[in-house]
Amino acid sequence: ICYLYGAPAAGNTLVGVVTSERNRNPLAEKLPGFVFGDADEEQLKSRSELPGREMDDQGRATVEVDLATVAKRRSPFTVRATLSLLESGGRPVVRSIERVFWPAPVLVGLRPLFVGAYAREGAPADFEVVRTDASGALQVANALPVRLFREDRHYYWRFDDQRGWHSGFSETDELVATTQVSVAAGGRGKLSLPLRYGRYRVEVFDPETRQTTRYRFYAGWSAKDDETQGVRPDRVALKLDKAS
């Protein structure tokens, strides 16, 4: 790295930050609408600071990014390294580099054929299925096992002196359906699953890579709203009887 007038940035300090978060569709341009990976990792994020390094006489330094944490993930994760070159004459020069980590050579993706995360209550939920590598080349898949679970949550309120009133829930999984899906080379498979009202999770297992794609969705437009507890037990909800 050199200054604008050509002198090397010798002796200056280079610092950086590495962040990672789940990438639901790293192939959005080639396969729009498809979701890859594990829904249980949706909220997993990480941030770590890189140790500062001093530039050598030629204004060079090597930075290594540890991917040990991301390597344990079951979903594609976007890893971004943001580096700042500090110098006494002004503000730092900041540059970023971004890469997508794939947990396996090929992954199974699902595209719901309904609006958002809400399928119609009492009607089948339809999906398109692909099996692809990081370049977007569609691969063959033979009889991938599929399981559909209904996630039954029961919410409750509890009170303690430290936190006051706060809600919790107990959850049980009901196995609703099992089936298989196949995908021709270069093509897309079709999947249709029976539903009733509630919260669901579909899982597609790839025996070759030992990876499981998990997608969570709802049947019925108000199913997600039913998961909220609303007003605390020590409060009363009020509503005006007129618009103004």
C-alpha positions as MATLAB code, in Angstrom:
seq = 'ICYLYGAPAAGNTLVGVVTSERNRNPLAEKLPGFVFGDADEEQLKSRSELPGREMDDQGRATVEVDLATVAKRRSPFTVRATLSLLESGGRPVVRSIERVFWPAPVLVGLRPLFVGAYAREGAPADFEVVRTDASGALQVANALPVRLFREDRHYYWRFDDQRGWHSGFSETDELVATTQVSVAAGGRGKLSLPLRYGRYRVEVFDPETRQTTRYRFYAGWSAKDDETQGVRPDRVALKLDKAS';
ca = [
       0.000    0.000    0.000;
       1.348    3.430   -0.961;
       0.302    7.008   -0.328;
      -1.155    9.016   -3.181;
       2.211   10.622   -3.953;
       3.924    7.208   -4.177;
       5.727    6.712   -0.853;
       5.073    3.312    0.767;
       2.956    3.248    3.914;
       5.831    1.745    5.891;
       5.338    1.456    9.639;
       1.647    2.274    9.602;
      -0.871    0.095   11.435;
      -3.492   -2.040    9.750;
      -6.540   -3.046   11.809;
      -9.669   -4.927   10.829;
     -13.007   -6.465   11.775;
     -14.509   -9.734   10.523;
     -18.268  -10.310   10.534;
     -20.387  -13.239    9.419;
     -24.109  -13.882    8.990;
     -26.316  -16.432    7.292;
     -26.855  -16.009    3.571;
     -30.252  -17.503    2.739;
     -29.586  -17.449   -1.005;
     -26.000  -16.992   -2.206;
     -27.247  -17.683   -5.774;
     -29.994  -15.043   -5.844;
     -29.195  -13.937   -9.397;
     -29.306  -17.448  -10.878;
     -31.904  -19.005   -8.570;
     -34.130  -16.208   -7.210;
     -36.489  -17.155   -4.409;
     -34.630  -20.279   -3.299;
     -33.568  -20.694    0.321;
     -30.546  -22.765    1.358;
     -29.274  -23.943    4.714;
     -30.752  -24.367    8.164;
     -33.512  -22.082    9.486;
     -32.225  -22.654   13.028;
     -29.139  -20.597   12.130;
     -31.086  -17.536   10.992;
     -30.093  -15.407   13.989;
     -26.469  -16.570   14.237;
     -24.027  -13.726   13.648;
     -20.437  -13.131   14.671;
     -18.052  -10.202   14.932;
     -14.369  -10.313   15.831;
     -11.521   -7.842   15.682;
      -8.304   -8.706   13.893;
      -5.021   -8.014   15.686;
      -3.302   -4.854   14.490;
      -0.376   -5.323   12.105;
       2.441   -2.977   11.176;
       3.225   -2.466    7.504;
       6.727   -3.469    6.415;
       9.236   -1.270    4.559;
       7.399   -1.859    1.271;
       4.008   -0.962    2.808;
       2.829   -4.577    2.898;
       1.180   -6.767    5.513;
      -0.536  -10.159    5.544;
      -3.863  -10.671    7.303;
      -5.293  -14.103    8.090;
      -9.003  -14.612    8.772;
      -9.883  -17.555   11.016;
     -12.932  -19.411    9.656;
     -13.073  -22.044   12.411;
     -16.425  -20.769   13.731;
     -18.049  -20.443   10.308;
     -16.773  -23.891    9.290;
     -19.117  -25.428   11.881;
     -22.220  -23.931   10.272;
     -24.825  -25.855    8.274;
     -25.834  -22.901    6.074;
     -24.066  -20.638    3.589;
     -22.539  -17.726    5.502;
     -21.289  -14.398    4.183;
     -17.927  -13.476    5.704;
     -16.838   -9.847    5.402;
     -13.411   -8.510    6.381;
     -13.190   -4.717    6.743;
      -9.623   -3.403    6.966;
      -8.528    0.089    7.983;
      -5.064    1.530    7.294;
      -4.290    4.074   10.010;
      -2.024    7.043    9.370;
      -1.327   10.230   11.284;
      -2.059   12.676    8.458;
      -5.799   12.038    8.100;
      -8.637    9.600    8.378;
      -7.991    5.872    7.753;
      -8.292    4.236    4.355;
     -11.000    1.555    4.645;
     -11.529   -1.373    2.280;
     -13.683   -4.517    2.520;
     -13.598   -7.979    1.012;
     -16.534  -10.391    1.115;
     -16.775  -14.131    0.474;
     -19.520  -16.758    0.887;
     -18.732  -19.924    2.816;
     -20.502  -23.105    1.645;
     -20.814  -25.935    4.191;
     -20.768  -28.604    1.454;
     -19.869  -28.907   -2.264;
     -23.583  -29.071   -3.161;
     -26.671  -27.890   -1.290;
     -30.409  -28.456   -1.553;
     -32.533  -25.345   -1.991;
     -36.280  -24.795   -1.542;
     -38.465  -22.172   -3.206;
     -41.923  -21.810   -1.617;
     -44.699  -21.323   -4.154;
     -46.733  -19.202   -1.761;
     -46.532  -15.605   -0.557;
     -43.805  -14.882    1.978;
     -43.760  -17.318    4.913;
     -47.537  -17.932    4.823;
     -49.168  -20.890    3.086;
     -52.925  -21.317    2.777;
     -54.581  -23.089    5.652;
     -56.133  -26.425    4.689;
     -54.366  -26.561    1.293;
     -51.101  -28.225    0.199;
     -47.896  -26.197    0.475;
     -45.976  -26.432   -2.794;
     -42.214  -26.027   -3.211;
     -39.639  -26.190   -5.980;
     -36.484  -28.121   -5.101;
     -32.987  -27.812   -6.559;
     -29.615  -29.339   -5.777;
     -26.755  -27.094   -6.858;
     -23.084  -26.301   -6.401;
     -21.592  -22.908   -5.640;
     -21.534  -21.958   -9.333;
     -25.268  -22.531   -9.764;
     -24.916  -25.722  -11.817;
     -27.988  -27.882  -11.086;
     -27.209  -31.422   -9.964;
     -29.207  -34.652   -9.939;
     -30.909  -35.801   -6.732;
     -32.502  -39.213   -6.259;
     -35.171  -39.837   -3.622;
     -34.095  -37.256   -1.046;
     -35.921  -37.953    2.254;
     -38.391  -35.225    3.253;
     -40.050  -34.706    6.649;
     -42.709  -32.167    7.609;
     -43.081  -31.165   11.256;
     -45.788  -29.106   12.926;
     -44.148  -27.042   15.675;
     -46.702  -26.769   18.459;
     -45.798  -23.952   20.858;
     -47.541  -23.270   24.163;
     -46.773  -19.834   25.603;
     -46.989  -18.831   29.239;
     -46.143  -15.918   31.546;
     -43.916  -16.092   34.607;
     -42.672  -13.613   37.180;
     -39.447  -13.198   39.138;
     -37.938  -10.359   41.163;
     -35.069   -9.732   38.726;
     -36.942   -9.656   35.396;
     -40.549   -9.050   36.406;
     -43.155  -10.521   34.065;
     -41.686  -12.313   31.032;
     -42.987  -14.937   28.653;
     -41.665  -18.337   27.715;
     -42.892  -21.315   25.757;
     -42.727  -25.073   25.565;
     -42.530  -26.669   22.139;
     -43.273  -30.113   20.771;
     -42.710  -31.364   17.227;
     -45.431  -33.387   15.535;
     -44.266  -35.374   12.499;
     -47.024  -34.685    9.978;
     -45.725  -36.260    6.782;
     -42.765  -38.103    5.271;
     -42.052  -38.373    1.557;
     -39.238  -38.211   -1.005;
     -38.272  -35.798   -3.760;
     -36.107  -36.356   -6.841;
     -34.512  -33.808   -9.133;
     -33.347  -34.482  -12.684;
     -29.921  -33.247  -13.762;
     -30.238  -29.598  -14.745;
     -33.843  -29.448  -13.562;
     -36.064  -28.703  -10.587;
     -38.124  -31.024   -8.446;
     -41.648  -30.503   -7.100;
     -42.803  -30.989   -3.539;
     -46.373  -30.773   -2.214;
     -47.071  -31.097    1.522;
     -50.425  -31.335    3.377;
     -51.210  -28.605    5.911;
     -53.592  -27.438    8.580;
     -53.354  -24.306   10.714;
     -50.105  -23.597   12.566;
     -46.339  -23.317   12.418;
     -44.364  -25.799   10.275;
     -40.829  -26.892    9.465;
     -39.887  -28.866    6.368;
     -36.603  -30.787    6.262;
     -34.889  -32.218    3.177;
     -31.934  -34.510    3.849;
     -29.099  -35.126    1.368;
     -27.532  -38.546    2.129;
     -24.444  -37.786    0.027;
     -23.385  -34.625    1.879;
     -25.184  -35.408    5.189;
     -26.644  -31.878    5.044;
     -30.243  -31.038    5.985;
     -32.091  -28.066    4.523;
     -34.629  -26.685    7.022;
     -37.310  -24.155    6.098;
     -39.837  -22.738    8.575;
     -43.213  -21.306    7.552;
     -46.823  -20.805    8.696;
     -50.208  -22.085    7.524;
     -52.858  -19.398    7.976;
     -52.298  -15.644    7.898;
     -52.749  -15.198   11.660;
     -50.657  -18.199   12.720;
     -47.594  -16.109   13.543;
     -49.668  -13.542   15.444;
     -50.906  -16.302   17.730;
     -47.327  -16.814   18.946;
     -47.271  -13.418   20.652;
     -48.607  -13.028   24.163;
     -49.750   -9.432   23.867;
     -50.430   -7.664   27.151;
     -48.643   -8.754   30.329;
     -50.792  -10.294   33.107;
     -50.357   -7.192   35.289;
     -51.648   -4.816   32.589;
     -54.952   -4.201   30.832;
     -55.399   -3.536   27.116;
     -57.534   -0.462   26.307;
     -59.079    0.527   22.977;
     -60.963    3.713   22.136;
     -64.532    3.367   20.912;
     -64.162    6.208   18.377;
     -61.668    7.066   15.650;
     -60.820   10.430   17.323;
];
